[in-house]
């Protein structure tokens, strides 16, 4: 039984009732599971490291959410599920946003935010949830008084690249990386979007 099997079979019906809200500590376990499965699936030798990776993700996320920084937000897309035991929320997706690291000291000048850790549970993919999470980050960027937003994507992640390009993001540059060259890994692309009010 995989971790993905914890999601109910009624996911498609629930996606239309989706709510996007700020994540809080009650979401930590489910978010750590989703991010671990999305970015470090327990396949092959990775399965041995999976519990440690998941714990690291959980603790990093807990620290960021607990900090209550005005320059950070973790959003979670949740769908209602009704069972015999009652009503509960299912985590369908997540995304994080913060100030671009190069602009922390230049808040008034270079107005830019940075998106990371966009993940949608496999049972909820191809239902527009990633696009909704992106749009919410863009709205939040404008609410924070910024007009530019950026993110990284791996060169070989064609589905994510298509999502970002069709959402108005443009390639700013290929990120140079010795480890990508040395270990024959895909390059990271920096994508950028300028928004109007």
C-alpha positions in Angstrom: 0.0 0.0 0.0 1.5 3.4 -1.0 1.1 6.6 0.9 -1.0 7.9 -2.0 -3.7 5.4 -1.2 -4.7 7.4 1.9 -6.6 9.8 -0.4 -10.3 8.9 -0.9 -11.7 7.7 -4.2 -14.0 10.7 -4.4 -11.2 13.2 -5.2 -12.6 14.2 -8.6 -16.0 15.2 -7.1 -14.3 17.1 -4.3 -12.0 19.2 -6.4 -14.8 21.5 -7.4 -15.4 22.3 -3.7 -11.7 23.1 -3.2 -10.7 25.7 -0.6 -7.3 27.4 -0.6 -6.2 28.7 2.7 -3.0 29.4 4.7 -1.4 26.2 6.1 -1.1 25.8 9.8 0.4 23.2 12.2 -2.6 20.8 11.8 -1.5 20.4 8.1 2.1 19.6 8.8 2.0 15.8 8.6 -0.1 15.7 5.4 2.1 18.4 3.8 5.3 16.6 4.7 3.8 13.4 3.1 2.8 15.2 -0.1 6.1 17.0 -0.5 8.1 13.9 0.3 6.1 11.8 -2.2 6.3 14.5 -4.9 10.0 15.4 -4.7 11.6 12.3 -3.1 9.4 9.3 -4.0 10.4 6.2 -2.0 11.8 4.2 -5.0 14.8 2.0 -5.0 17.5 3.0 -2.6 15.7 6.2 -1.8 13.2 4.1 0.1 15.8 3.7 2.8 16.3 7.4 3.2 12.6 8.3 2.8 11.7 8.5 6.5 14.6 10.9 7.2 13.8 13.0 4.2 10.2 13.2 5.3 11.2 14.1 8.8 13.5 16.9 7.5 10.8 18.3 5.3 8.3 18.2 8.2 10.7 20.1 10.5 11.7 22.7 7.9 8.1 23.3 7.1 7.1 23.5 10.8 9.8 26.1 11.4 8.7 28.2 8.4 5.0 28.1 9.4 5.8 28.7 13.1 7.9 31.8 12.3 4.8 33.7 11.2 7.0 35.9 9.0 5.0 38.6 7.1 7.2 37.8 4.1 6.3 34.1 3.9 3.1 32.1 3.2 2.4 28.4 2.7 -0.9 27.8 1.0 -2.8 24.5 1.1 -5.6 23.4 -1.2 -8.1 21.3 0.7 -11.1 19.4 -0.4 -14.0 18.3 1.9 -14.5 14.6 2.4 -17.6 13.2 4.0 -17.3 9.7 5.5 -19.3 7.6 8.0 -17.1 9.1 10.7 -17.9 12.6 9.7 -16.5 15.4 7.6 -12.8 16.1 7.2 -10.4 17.9 4.9 -8.1 16.2 2.4 -4.9 18.0 1.3 -5.0 18.2 -2.5 -2.0 20.5 -3.1 0.3 23.1 -1.7 2.6 26.0 -2.6 5.0 28.3 -0.7 5.9 31.9 -1.4 8.4 34.3 0.1 10.4 37.4 -0.8 13.0 36.6 -3.4 16.2 36.0 -1.5 18.1 38.6 -3.4 15.5 41.2 -2.5 15.2 40.9 1.2 17.1 44.1 1.9 15.7 45.9 -1.1 12.0 45.6 -0.3 11.1 49.1 -1.5 13.1 48.9 -4.7 13.0 45.5 -6.4 9.6 44.2 -5.9 9.7 40.4 -6.3 8.4 37.3 -4.6 9.5 33.7 -5.1 7.4 30.5 -5.4 8.6 27.1 -4.3 7.3 23.6 -3.4 4.3 23.5 -5.7 2.9 20.0 -5.4 -0.5 18.4 -6.1 -1.5 15.0 -4.9 -1.7 12.5 -7.8 -5.4 11.9 -7.2 -6.1 15.6 -7.8 -3.8 16.3 -10.7 -5.1 17.6 -14.1 -8.0 19.4 -12.4 -6.6 22.9 -12.4 -5.4 22.9 -8.8 -1.8 23.9 -9.5 -3.1 26.8 -11.7 -5.4 27.9 -8.8 -2.5 27.8 -6.4 -0.3 29.9 -8.8 -3.1 32.5 -9.2 -3.5 32.8 -5.5 0.2 33.4 -5.1 0.0 36.1 -7.8 -2.9 37.8 -6.0 -1.0 37.6 -2.8 2.1 39.1 -4.5 0.0 42.1 -5.6 -1.6 42.4 -2.1 1.9 42.5 -0.6 2.7 45.4 -3.0 4.9 43.5 -5.4 4.6 43.2 -9.2 7.1 40.5 -10.1 7.2 36.8 -9.2 9.8 34.1 -10.0 10.3 30.4 -9.5 12.7 27.6 -10.5 11.8 24.5 -12.5 13.9 21.6 -13.7 14.6 21.6 -17.4 13.3 18.0 -17.8 10.0 18.7 -15.9 8.0 19.2 -19.0 4.5 19.3 -17.4 5.5 21.9 -14.9 7.3 24.0 -17.5 4.1 23.9 -19.7 2.0 25.0 -16.7 4.2 27.9 -16.0 4.7 29.0 -19.6 0.9 28.8 -20.2 0.4 30.9 -17.0 2.5 33.7 -18.4 5.9 32.9 -16.9 9.0 33.5 -19.1 12.5 32.1 -19.0 14.8 34.5 -17.4 18.0 32.3 -17.4 19.5 28.9 -17.1 21.0 28.5 -13.6 24.6 27.4 -13.8 25.4 24.4 -11.7 28.5 22.3 -11.4 26.6 19.5 -9.7 24.2 19.4 -12.6 27.0 19.0 -15.0 29.1 16.6 -12.8 26.2 14.3 -11.8 24.4 14.6 -15.2 21.3 16.1 -13.6 18.9 18.5 -15.4 19.5 22.2 -15.2 17.3 24.5 -13.2 15.5 27.2 -15.1 14.6 30.5 -13.5 11.2 31.7 -14.7 9.7 35.1 -14.1 6.4 36.9 -14.5 5.6 40.6 -14.3 2.0 41.4 -13.3 -0.2 44.4 -13.6 -2.8 45.4 -11.1 
